Amino acid sequence: MERVEGSVVVRALRMDDCDRLVRMDLAISGRHRGTWYEGKLRRALEESDVRISLGAEIDGLLVGALLGSVQYGEFGQPDPVAILDTVLVDPAWSRRGVASAMLEQLVVNLRGLRIPRLRTELAWDELELLGFFGRAGFRPVPRLVLELAVD
């Protein structure tokens, strides 16, 4: 695996990153979710008290992004927890340390904000992503997620 972490610049996301996020997501998912990303990015940048969303550039090109939020006391938990709900890496730049560089910077930022935990969810069959998070130190938590179909 080629590593390019030395040339990855991790920075805060901006609204003008939205089109690039949509193009990366389209390449990954095959879906065009421009309105969804515009709303998500706007909320992350304008409505959140704590901004944990980051982008990664290589040679001035946005090649990755992490988006999330901080929850305070949800589901009976007394401490704040950062929620990482979107990880994007341009497929042309995958497996080159982009996601790792962003995650490392996010952890540094969260420590500085004294947010003690970072949590994420993924589908049971996202094995590559599960492997990435496992190598980064994520472990299952003793919580059970329940869902009710209401259709």
C-alpha positions in Angstrom: 0.0 0.0 0.0 1.5 3.4 -1.0 1.3 6.0 1.7 1.1 9.7 1.0 0.3 11.0 4.5 3.2 13.4 4.3 1.5 15.3 1.4 -2.0 15.1 2.9 -3.2 18.5 4.2 -6.1 18.1 6.7 -8.3 21.1 7.0 -11.8 22.3 8.0 -14.4 21.8 5.4 -16.0 24.8 3.7 -19.3 25.3 1.9 -17.5 25.6 -1.4 -16.4 21.9 -0.9 -19.9 20.7 -1.4 -19.7 20.0 -5.2 -16.5 17.9 -4.6 -18.1 16.0 -1.8 -21.1 15.2 -4.1 -18.7 14.0 -6.9 -16.8 11.8 -4.5 -20.0 10.3 -3.1 -21.3 9.7 -6.6 -18.1 7.8 -7.5 -18.5 5.7 -4.4 -22.3 5.1 -4.1 -23.5 5.7 -7.7 -26.1 8.2 -6.2 -26.3 12.0 -6.7 -27.1 13.4 -3.3 -26.3 17.1 -3.8 -29.2 18.4 -1.7 -28.4 16.0 1.1 -24.7 17.0 1.2 -25.5 20.7 1.0 -27.8 20.4 4.0 -25.4 18.2 5.9 -22.4 20.5 5.2 -24.5 23.6 6.1 -25.6 22.1 9.4 -22.0 21.0 10.2 -20.6 24.5 9.5 -23.3 26.8 10.6 -25.5 25.1 13.2 -23.1 23.0 15.2 -21.5 24.3 18.3 -18.6 21.9 17.8 -17.3 21.4 14.3 -15.7 18.1 13.8 -15.9 17.8 10.0 -12.6 17.7 8.1 -11.4 17.5 4.6 -8.1 16.2 3.2 -6.3 17.8 0.2 -3.4 16.5 -1.9 -1.9 19.1 -4.2 -4.8 21.4 -3.6 -7.5 18.8 -4.5 -10.0 17.7 -1.9 -9.7 13.9 -1.9 -11.4 13.0 1.4 -13.8 14.2 4.0 -15.1 13.2 7.5 -18.4 14.6 8.7 -20.0 14.3 12.1 -21.4 16.0 15.1 -21.2 16.0 18.9 -24.1 14.7 21.0 -24.6 15.7 24.6 -26.3 13.2 26.8 -28.3 11.4 24.1 -29.7 7.9 24.9 -29.0 8.4 28.6 -25.3 8.8 28.3 -24.0 11.6 30.6 -20.8 12.5 28.6 -20.6 14.1 25.2 -19.7 11.8 22.3 -18.6 12.7 18.8 -20.5 10.9 16.1 -18.6 10.2 12.8 -21.3 9.5 10.3 -19.6 10.1 6.9 -16.2 9.0 5.6 -15.5 9.8 2.0 -12.3 9.1 0.1 -12.0 9.6 -3.6 -11.6 6.1 -5.1 -8.6 7.3 -7.0 -6.9 8.1 -3.7 -8.0 5.2 -1.6 -5.6 3.1 0.4 -3.0 5.9 0.5 -3.5 7.1 4.1 -6.1 9.8 3.4 -8.7 8.5 5.8 -6.0 7.7 8.4 -4.7 11.3 8.3 -8.1 12.8 8.7 -9.0 10.4 11.6 -5.7 11.1 13.4 -6.4 14.9 13.1 -10.0 14.4 14.3 -8.8 12.5 17.4 -6.3 15.3 18.2 -9.1 17.9 17.8 -11.5 15.9 20.0 -8.9 15.5 22.7 -8.4 19.3 22.7 -12.1 19.8 23.1 -12.2 17.2 25.9 -14.7 15.0 24.1 -13.9 11.6 25.5 -15.3 9.3 22.8 -15.8 9.0 19.0 -18.5 6.6 17.8 -19.6 5.5 14.4 -21.9 2.9 12.8 -21.6 0.8 9.7 -23.5 -1.9 7.9 -22.5 -5.4 8.9 -21.2 -6.2 5.4 -18.9 -3.2 5.1 -15.9 -5.3 5.8 -13.3 -3.0 4.4 -14.5 -0.1 6.5 -14.8 -2.4 9.5 -11.2 -3.4 9.0 -10.1 0.3 8.7 -11.9 1.2 12.0 -10.6 -1.9 13.7 -7.0 -1.0 12.8 -7.7 2.5 14.1 -8.6 1.2 17.5 -12.5 1.2 17.3 -14.2 -1.6 19.2 -17.9 -2.7 19.5 -19.7 -1.0 22.4 -22.1 -2.7 24.8 -25.1 -1.0 23.3 -27.9 -2.5 21.2 -29.3 -0.5 18.3 -33.0 -1.2 17.8 -35.1 -0.3 14.8 -38.8 -0.5 14.0 -40.0 -0.5 10.4 -42.9 2.0 10.2 -44.0 1.6 6.6 
